[in-house]
Amino acid sequence: MATIMMVIMIGLLLLGFPMMVPLITGAVVGFVMMFDGFGQMGTFVQQMMGGIRPASLIAVPMFILAADIMTRGQSADRLINMVMAFIGHIKGGLAISTATSCTLFGAVSGSTQATVVAVGSPLRPKMLKAGYSDPFTLALIINSSDIAFLIPPSIGMIIYGVISETSIAELFIAGVGPGLLILFMFSVYCLIYAYRNNVPTEERSSWRERALSVRDASWPLMFPVIIVGGIYGGIFSPTEAAAVCVLYAFLLEFVIFRSLKMMDVYRIAKSTGLITAVVFILVAVGNGFSWIISFAQIPQTILEAVGVNEAGPVGVLIAICVAFFVACMFVDPIVVILVLTPIFAPAIESTGLDPVLVGVLITLQVAIGSATPPFGCDIFTAIAIFKRPYLEVIRGTPPFIFMLVAAAGLIIAFPDIALFLRDVAFAE
């Protein structure tokens, strides 16, 4: 049955159908084979509806809406200007500023694609003018934007938390350490690249200009304070934090900055609605698919066939990293989380792995795969935004992929990179 389901899904994907069609078709075929017909299809529909029932999922459209408001407003520009004022003058400072701005905006929006648009659009022309090559610039923007998967709020972590019943608050705080580690690795590479290619430095900003940039960016910088401080201060839950973010983004861009007008609300709401609809359809279908494969004990069969159950904790983590990394090279990250997480659940439970550590590694692999050829989703976002050919966009990615894989290896070897802040924040 598993073979037939996979053949159908791969065939429909190759024919160009949207991901939800192969997923639901494979699940329905598996259901019909398992229950000898469509007589109990209502059970399958109930499982699909159950997938979008958890209240935690309300945070997803909220964070998407907040990111959309900020992308169209001034928040990204103010964050970029502040970072440039402090480190733009050092060797490789413009590239480091780009990576840092992507990290900061990721902490504000939680969306990789919003970060590509908001940070990449203004900084790419500046980097090209400063002497950076376009392949390096594009690769830096794409891969730095993927830090948004790790820095809270993270939509990928919310989906994983709902599927695996893991604390989203713990996942959020555990993503900070790995996100900062990757930013440090990217910054060192930017410094080396600038020296090797003799890239000129930017003019040093005065302390008055720096003070003004901090003042201008102080409002957007309150987003991570609200999210992290509110959640871990016990003021509100991650879902409530998302609602507060929407309200704060609206007040910021419509009232304080006055960068948007009420006529923009319709376009923003329409964009958010379309993205949310796609996400929730995938979540519903993915939950039905997961129920089918779990009921048929396909995960246990697969794991036993490849010997993962006997591999031990480190072996299971490596297998998870490889599976999610490869899958996200071809398939939408949300779908990969929905499909593969239940498959590895028995091995995670039997080896006693911390689900928060697993969630961080899965989120990291999703981030890597999203920027990795051939079909990483952020690659096609960059192609659409920057109007550059596919080969040019992917040419500079190998060093960044290497660094991201190295970061995953470090987290497996030293789990405290992810778990230290979690243990401090939730110490009893």
Secondary structure as UniProt FT lines:
FT   HELIX           2..14
FT   TURN            15..16
FT   HELIX           20..35
FT   TURN            39..40
FT   HELIX           41..51
FT   HELIX           55..58
FT   HELIX           59..72
FT   HELIX           75..87
FT   TURN            88..89
FT   TURN            91..92
FT   HELIX           93..109
FT   HELIX           112..130
FT   HELIX           134..145
FT   HELIX           146..149
FT   HELIX           155..164
FT   HELIX           168..174
FT   HELIX           176..196
FT   TURN            197..198
FT   HELIX           207..217
FT   TURN            218..221
FT   HELIX           222..224
FT   HELIX           225..229
FT   HELIX           230..232
FT   TURN            233..234
FT   HELIX           238..250
FT   HELIX           251..256
FT   TURN            262..263
FT   HELIX           264..295
FT   TURN            296..297
FT   HELIX           298..306
FT   HELIX           308..310
FT   HELIX           312..328
FT   TURN            329..330
FT   HELIX           333..351
FT   HELIX           355..370
FT   TURN            373..375
FT   HELIX           377..386
FT   HELIX           390..394
FT   TURN            395..396
FT   HELIX           398..413
FT   HELIX           416..425
//
